[in-house]
Amino acid sequence: MQARLFLRVAATIALSTGVGGVALAQAPAAATQDWSQTVTKEPGPGELSTAQAEIVQKLTAYFNEMGDSLGDFTQTSPDGKRLRGKIAIKRPNLFRFEYSRPSRQVIISDGTNMIIQDLDLKTDDRWGLDKTPFRIVLRKDVDLARDAKILEVGETEDRYFVTLRDKDPRTEGKLKLVFLKAPAIELKEWITTDSQGQDTRVDLTAFTRAEKLDPALFVPVNLALEKMKH
């Protein structure tokens, strides 16, 4: 159930916050005490300061240079419940979330769709990947300034963060990305916010580059065959 909540949040975030321009961000809750006013100029609507533009360029370069990656994740839903599991990413457009038991839920992007499969219930729910905010950061040629409306961007002593939504009006979603600065820029967490202002947070640990991942990881399970096994 919680895996389904995560994908519903990711795929159907309503943009009802009314944010019209770029705002200097408040630090994520866990890093509030570390906030430093490194970026001090508040730009006008639709503009980035020089310092903010440099941050966006660094984060764009991070995604374009990202190779195959593996790690662990902890997902915190709006009601505070937590689920853990493994994440695999293969750019462009492929990822896999496999939840730890007792859950037998898997979320996969096969390059075209985001797919939730419950291997116990034998269910398969799908959304077009191009209808989710993840399209922006998984595409072959990432360009955050080109493809996203930047709602906020800033930094703490040890982190960068940016909140964005897709410029494509067909794609709903608001996505906040948080990165460690050192020893090299590394994606640490992201937060999706729904139309009621509820957040779903995904924290990454041990997220590192991997050897070339097997494309079979990103192929949905054939549920018909699963049913035959039982």
C-alpha positions as CSV (number, residue, x, y, z in Angstrom):
1,M,0.0,0.0,0.0
2,Q,2.8,2.4,0.9
3,A,4.6,1.7,-2.4
4,R,1.4,2.6,-4.2
5,L,1.1,5.8,-2.2
6,F,4.7,6.8,-3.3
7,L,4.0,6.4,-6.9
8,R,0.6,8.1,-6.8
9,V,2.3,11.1,-5.1
10,A,5.1,11.1,-7.7
11,A,2.8,10.7,-10.7
12,T,-0.2,13.0,-9.7
13,I,1.3,15.9,-7.7
14,A,-1.0,18.8,-8.2
15,L,0.7,22.2,-8.8
16,S,-1.6,24.2,-6.6
17,T,1.0,26.0,-4.5
18,G,0.8,29.2,-6.5
19,V,4.6,29.7,-6.6
20,G,5.2,32.0,-9.4
21,G,8.9,32.7,-9.4
22,V,12.1,31.6,-8.0
23,A,12.4,31.8,-4.2
24,L,15.4,31.4,-2.0
25,A,14.8,28.1,-0.3
26,Q,14.4,27.3,3.3
27,A,16.7,24.5,4.3
28,P,15.3,21.0,4.5
29,A,14.0,20.3,8.0
30,A,17.0,18.1,8.9
31,A,19.4,20.8,7.9
32,T,17.8,23.9,9.3
33,Q,20.5,24.7,11.8
34,D,23.1,24.5,9.0
35,W,21.5,27.0,6.7
36,S,23.9,29.7,5.6
37,Q,22.9,32.7,3.5
38,T,25.4,31.8,0.8
39,V,22.8,32.8,-1.8
40,T,21.5,36.2,-0.6
41,K,19.9,37.9,-3.6
42,E,16.2,37.1,-4.2
43,P,15.6,37.0,-7.9
44,G,12.5,38.3,-9.6
45,P,9.9,36.0,-11.2
46,G,11.4,33.5,-13.5
47,E,15.0,34.6,-12.9
48,L,18.0,33.0,-11.2
49,S,20.8,34.8,-9.5
50,T,24.3,34.1,-10.7
51,A,25.0,31.9,-7.7
52,Q,21.7,30.0,-8.1
53,A,22.4,29.4,-11.8
54,E,25.8,28.0,-10.9
55,I,24.2,25.5,-8.5
56,V,21.7,24.5,-11.2
57,Q,24.5,23.9,-13.7
58,K,26.4,21.7,-11.2
59,L,23.3,19.6,-10.5
60,T,22.6,19.3,-14.2
61,A,26.1,18.1,-14.8
62,Y,25.7,15.5,-12.0
63,F,22.8,13.9,-13.7
64,N,24.4,13.9,-17.1
65,E,27.5,12.2,-15.7
66,M,25.7,9.7,-13.6
67,G,26.4,6.1,-14.5
68,D,24.6,3.0,-13.4
69,S,24.0,3.4,-9.7
70,L,22.9,1.2,-6.7
71,G,21.9,2.0,-3.2
72,D,19.5,1.6,-0.3
73,F,16.5,3.8,0.3
74,T,14.1,4.7,3.2
75,Q,10.7,6.0,2.1
76,T,8.7,8.1,4.6
77,S,5.1,8.6,3.8
78,P,3.0,11.6,4.9
79,D,1.7,9.7,7.9
80,G,5.3,9.0,9.1
81,K,5.4,5.3,8.1
82,R,8.7,4.0,6.8
83,L,9.6,1.4,4.2
84,R,13.1,0.3,3.2
85,G,14.5,-1.3,0.1
86,K,17.0,-1.3,-2.7
87,I,17.2,1.1,-5.6
88,A,18.9,0.7,-9.0
89,I,19.2,3.4,-11.7
90,K,20.3,3.0,-15.2
91,R,20.2,6.2,-17.3
92,P,18.4,7.1,-19.4
93,N,14.9,6.4,-18.0
94,L,15.4,3.2,-16.1
95,F,15.1,2.6,-12.4
96,R,14.0,-0.1,-9.9
97,F,12.7,0.1,-6.3
98,E,12.5,-3.2,-4.6
99,Y,11.0,-3.1,-1.2
100,S,12.3,-5.2,1.6
101,R,10.3,-8.1,2.9
102,P,7.7,-8.7,4.1
103,S,6.6,-6.5,1.2
104,R,6.8,-8.0,-2.3
105,Q,6.3,-4.8,-4.1
106,V,8.5,-3.5,-6.9
107,I,8.4,-0.1,-8.7
108,I,10.1,-0.2,-12.1
109,S,10.6,2.3,-14.9
110,D,11.1,0.3,-18.1
111,G,11.9,3.4,-20.1
112,T,8.3,4.1,-21.1
113,N,6.2,3.5,-18.0
114,M,6.4,3.6,-14.3
115,I,5.1,0.3,-13.1
116,I,4.0,-0.8,-9.6
117,Q,3.8,-4.6,-9.2
118,D,2.6,-6.4,-6.0
119,L,3.8,-9.9,-6.4
120,D,1.5,-11.2,-3.6
121,L,-1.6,-9.6,-5.0
122,K,-0.5,-10.1,-8.6
123,T,-1.4,-6.5,-9.5
124,D,0.2,-4.3,-12.1
125,D,-0.5,-0.5,-12.2
126,R,1.2,1.8,-14.8
127,W,1.7,5.5,-15.5
128,G,3.5,7.0,-18.5
129,L,7.0,8.0,-17.4
130,D,6.6,11.3,-19.4
131,K,3.7,12.2,-17.0
132,T,5.9,12.1,-13.9
133,P,8.5,14.6,-12.6
134,F,11.2,12.0,-12.8
135,R,11.3,12.4,-16.6
136,I,13.3,15.6,-16.1
137,V,16.3,14.0,-14.3
138,L,16.3,10.6,-16.1
139,R,16.3,11.7,-19.7
140,K,19.4,11.2,-21.8
141,D,20.2,15.0,-22.0
142,V,19.3,16.5,-18.6
143,D,19.0,20.3,-18.6
144,L,17.2,21.5,-15.5
145,A,17.1,25.1,-16.6
146,R,15.6,24.1,-20.0
147,D,13.0,21.5,-18.9
148,A,12.0,22.6,-15.4
149,K,10.5,25.5,-13.7
150,I,12.9,26.2,-10.8
151,L,10.8,27.0,-7.8
152,E,13.7,27.3,-5.3
153,V,17.4,26.7,-5.2
154,G,20.0,27.1,-2.5
155,E,22.6,25.5,-0.3
156,T,23.6,24.7,3.3
157,E,27.1,24.2,4.5
158,D,27.2,20.7,3.2
159,R,24.2,20.4,0.8
160,Y,22.6,21.8,-2.4
161,F,18.9,21.6,-3.0
162,V,16.5,22.5,-5.7
163,T,12.7,22.3,-6.1
164,L,11.4,22.0,-9.6
165,R,8.5,21.1,-11.8
166,D,8.3,20.1,-15.4
167,K,7.7,22.9,-17.9
168,D,5.6,20.5,-20.0
169,P,2.0,21.3,-19.0
170,R,1.0,17.6,-19.5
171,T,3.4,16.6,-16.7
172,E,2.2,17.2,-13.1
173,G,4.5,17.2,-10.2
174,K,6.7,19.1,-7.8
175,L,10.0,17.5,-6.8
176,K,12.6,18.7,-4.3
177,L,16.1,17.2,-4.7
178,V,18.8,17.3,-2.0
179,F,22.5,16.6,-2.7
180,L,25.6,16.2,-0.6
181,K,28.4,18.5,-1.7
182,A,31.5,16.5,-0.7
183,P,33.6,14.6,-1.4
184,A,31.7,14.9,-4.6
185,I,28.1,15.9,-5.5
186,E,25.8,13.0,-4.7
187,L,22.0,12.7,-4.6
188,K,21.0,12.2,-1.0
189,E,17.2,12.5,-1.0
190,W,14.1,13.7,-2.7
191,I,10.7,14.9,-1.6
192,T,7.5,14.9,-3.5
193,T,4.6,17.2,-2.4
194,D,1.0,16.6,-3.2
195,S,-1.8,19.1,-3.6
196,Q,-2.7,19.0,0.1
197,G,0.9,19.9,1.0
198,Q,1.8,16.3,2.1
199,D,5.3,15.2,1.6
200,T,6.7,11.8,0.7
201,R,10.4,11.6,1.4
202,V,13.0,9.1,0.0
203,D,16.4,9.1,1.7
204,L,19.3,7.3,0.0
205,T,22.3,5.6,1.7
206,A,25.3,3.8,0.2
207,F,24.2,5.2,-3.2
208,T,27.2,4.6,-5.5
209,R,28.1,3.9,-9.0
210,A,27.8,0.3,-10.1
211,E,29.2,-2.0,-12.7
212,K,27.0,-2.1,-15.8
213,L,23.6,-3.2,-14.6
214,D,21.7,-6.0,-16.2
215,P,18.8,-4.5,-18.3
216,A,16.7,-7.4,-17.0
217,L,16.4,-5.6,-13.7
218,F,14.1,-3.1,-15.4
219,V,11.8,-5.6,-17.0
220,P,8.4,-6.0,-15.2
221,V,7.6,-9.4,-13.8
222,N,5.3,-11.5,-16.0
223,L,2.4,-11.9,-13.5
224,A,0.7,-14.6,-15.5
225,L,3.8,-16.8,-15.0
226,E,3.9,-15.8,-11.3
227,K,0.3,-17.0,-10.9
228,M,1.1,-20.3,-12.6
229,K,3.9,-20.8,-10.0
230,H,1.3,-20.8,-7.3
